[in-house]
Amino acid sequence: MKTIRNSRTMALAGLAVVGALTMTACNDDAASSDSAATAPATQAPATPSAAPTTPAASAAPTGDATGAAPGGSTAGSTGGAPAQAGPTAAPGTTLKLGDAATIPFVSGSTKGTVSLAVTSIDKGDPADLAPLKLGDKATGMVPYYVRFKVTNTGSTDLSFASLTQMKGTLPDGSEASEVMLIGTFDKCPHPSFPKGFTNGQSITSCVLALAPTATKVAGAEYWGEPYTLGKGVNWK
């Protein structure tokens, strides 16, 4: 199933996947505290979630005053000294791809601090979208994979939480069409945080964004609490 931020629609492909054509991409699995229960191939509410089955679609630790860490430095997933949180990134902060920002993390009642870096924005092939069954919403659209890394730099165990409030942006700063995924989509893995996601642990994830063939996805914005759409942390 897919949800569209400007015009909301639904689509199915084996398992419900929710997407937005100016949509919000999400990454959850069955273990996520924020995820909806997996369902058969039927329409479902636009709830960010994921389950380990075939998807359906619907359209550093330290830093400077902005909370950015040059080079996207984050702590490793195991071993080493505890990850230290840098200054919190201010709303409207813009970073280069690969640079990391320290941000507050809120997922339901879970609150913590993470280092977040958009590592790449990779152009895909329109044929990639076929399994998601987006119908007319995919016509003339090209997929882009916004890949990012999250490191727990706080003292809260963030096991099974998910960071979902990431979206692609077009060259003029407007929102790209986003697809929220429920289920497995190999081109754009979007796992929840694993068990034991404590200080120093890292995970990589992805959101799927769409752009018309005449333009491209040129950046990304994190807009989760305490940020808002248009006043989040940006990467270009």
C-alpha positions in Angstrom: 0.0 0.0 0.0 1.3 3.5 -0.7 0.5 6.8 0.8 1.0 10.1 -0.9 1.7 13.2 1.1 0.0 15.5 -1.4 -2.3 13.0 -3.1 -2.6 9.7 -1.2 -3.1 6.5 -2.9 -2.7 2.8 -2.3 -0.8 -0.1 -4.0 0.1 -3.7 -3.2 2.9 -6.1 -4.0 2.8 -9.3 -1.9 2.8 -7.4 1.4 1.4 -4.0 2.1 3.8 -1.2 1.5 2.9 2.4 2.1 4.3 5.1 0.0 3.9 8.8 -0.6 4.1 10.6 -3.8 5.4 13.5 -2.1 5.5 10.7 0.4 7.4 9.9 3.5 9.6 6.9 3.4 9.7 4.7 6.4 11.7 1.7 7.7 10.3 -0.7 10.2 10.3 -4.4 10.8 8.0 -6.7 12.7 10.1 -6.2 15.8 9.8 -2.4 15.8 7.9 -0.8 18.6 6.4 1.7 16.1 5.5 -0.9 13.4 2.1 -2.1 12.4 1.5 -5.9 12.3 2.3 -7.4 9.0 -0.7 -8.2 6.8 -1.6 -10.1 3.7 -1.8 -8.3 0.4 -4.7 -6.0 1.4 -5.0 -2.3 1.9 -3.8 -1.1 5.3 -3.4 2.2 7.1 -0.4 4.3 6.2 1.7 3.2 9.2 5.5 3.1 8.9 6.4 -0.5 9.4 8.2 -3.4 7.8 8.1 -7.1 7.9 10.7 -9.6 6.5 8.7 -10.7 3.4 8.2 -9.5 -0.2 7.2 -5.8 -0.2 4.3 -4.0 -1.6 4.7 -0.3 -2.2 2.9 2.8 -1.7 3.6 5.8 -3.3 29.6 12.0 14.7 30.0 11.5 17.8 31.6 14.9 17.9 31.0 18.0 15.8 31.0 21.8 15.4 28.4 24.3 16.5 25.9 22.9 13.9 26.2 19.4 15.3 28.0 18.2 12.2 31.0 15.9 12.2 33.3 16.4 9.2 33.5 13.2 7.1 30.4 11.7 8.7 32.4 10.3 11.6 30.4 7.9 13.7 31.3 5.3 16.3 31.6 1.7 15.2 28.9 -0.8 15.9 31.0 -2.8 18.3 34.0 -2.1 20.6 36.0 1.1 21.1 35.3 4.0 23.4 31.8 5.1 24.1 30.3 7.4 21.4 30.2 11.0 22.5 27.3 13.2 21.3 28.3 16.6 19.8 26.3 19.8 19.8 22.7 19.3 18.6 22.2 20.4 15.0 20.0 23.5 14.8 16.9 23.5 12.6 17.8 24.5 9.0 21.4 23.1 9.3 22.7 22.0 5.9 25.6 19.5 5.6 27.5 17.8 2.9 26.8 14.1 2.1 28.8 12.0 4.5 28.9 14.6 7.3 27.1 13.6 10.5 24.8 15.6 12.7 23.9 15.0 16.4 20.1 15.0 16.7 17.6 14.2 19.5 15.8 11.0 18.7 12.2 10.4 19.6 10.2 7.3 18.8 7.0 7.0 20.8 8.0 7.1 24.5 11.6 6.3 23.6 14.0 9.3 23.7 17.7 9.4 23.1 20.5 11.0 21.0 22.0 9.8 17.8 24.5 10.7 15.2 22.9 10.8 11.7 24.7 11.0 8.4 23.2 10.8 4.8 26.0 8.8 3.1 24.7 8.7 -0.5 21.8 9.4 -2.8 21.9 6.7 -5.5 19.9 6.9 -8.8 18.0 3.7 -9.6 16.2 2.4 -12.7 12.5 2.9 -13.2 12.2 -0.9 -13.6 13.2 -1.2 -9.9 9.7 0.0 -9.1 7.8 -2.9 -10.8 7.6 -5.1 -7.7 6.0 -2.2 -5.7 3.0 -2.0 -8.1 2.7 1.8 -7.8 0.7 2.0 -11.0 0.3 5.4 -12.6 2.1 7.0 -9.7 5.4 5.5 -11.1 4.9 6.7 -14.6 7.6 9.1 -15.6 9.3 8.7 -12.2 12.9 7.6 -11.4 13.7 6.0 -8.0 16.5 7.4 -5.8 17.9 5.6 -2.8 18.7 7.9 0.1 21.1 6.0 2.3 22.0 7.0 5.8 23.9 5.8 8.9 22.6 6.1 12.5 24.8 5.7 15.5 23.5 5.7 19.1 25.5 8.4 20.9 23.3 8.6 24.0 22.7 6.5 27.1 19.2 5.1 26.1 18.8 1.6 24.7 17.1 2.2 21.3 16.4 -1.5 20.6 13.7 -2.0 18.0 13.0 1.7 17.4 13.1 3.1 13.9 14.2 6.4 12.3 11.7 7.1 9.6 11.4 10.8 9.2 13.9 11.2 6.3 12.9 12.4 2.9 14.5 13.2 -0.4 14.5 16.7 -1.8 14.6 18.1 -5.3 17.2 20.7 -6.5 14.8 23.6 -5.6 14.5 22.3 -2.0 10.9 21.0 -2.5 10.0 17.5 -1.3 10.6 14.5 -3.6 7.9 11.9 -3.9 8.5 9.3 -1.2 7.5 5.7 -0.9 7.0 4.1 2.5 8.0 0.5 2.5 6.5 -2.4 4.5 8.4 -5.6 3.9 11.7 -6.4 2.2 12.9 -4.3 -0.7 16.4 -5.4 -1.6 17.2 -2.2 -3.4 16.6 -0.1 -0.3 16.9 -2.0 3.0 15.1 -0.2 5.9 15.6 -2.2 9.1 14.5 -1.2 12.5 17.3 -0.8 15.1 18.3 -4.2 16.3 18.2 -5.6 19.9 20.9 -4.1 22.0 21.1 -0.9 20.0 23.0 0.9 22.8 25.7 3.6 22.9 28.2 3.1 20.0 26.1 0.8 18.0 25.4 1.8 14.3 23.1 0.8 11.6 22.6 1.7 7.9 19.2 2.3 6.4 17.5 3.7 3.3 14.5 5.6 2.1 13.0 5.5 -1.4 12.3 8.8 -3.1 11.0 9.4 -6.6 11.6 12.3 -9.0 10.3 13.1 -12.5 12.8 12.2 -15.3 13.3 16.0 -15.9 14.8 16.5 -12.5 16.5 14.5 -9.7 16.7 13.9 -6.0 19.5 16.2 -5.0 19.4 16.2 -1.2 17.7 14.9 1.9 16.1 16.3 5.0 15.6 14.8 8.5 12.4 16.3 9.9 11.7 14.2 13.0 10.9 15.8 16.4 12.0 18.5 17.4 12.4 19.5 13.8 9.6 20.0 11.2 9.3 19.7 7.5 11.2 22.5 5.8 13.0 23.3 9.1 15.0 20.1 9.6 18.6 19.0 9.1 19.6 18.9 5.4 22.2 17.1 3.3 23.2 18.1 -0.2 
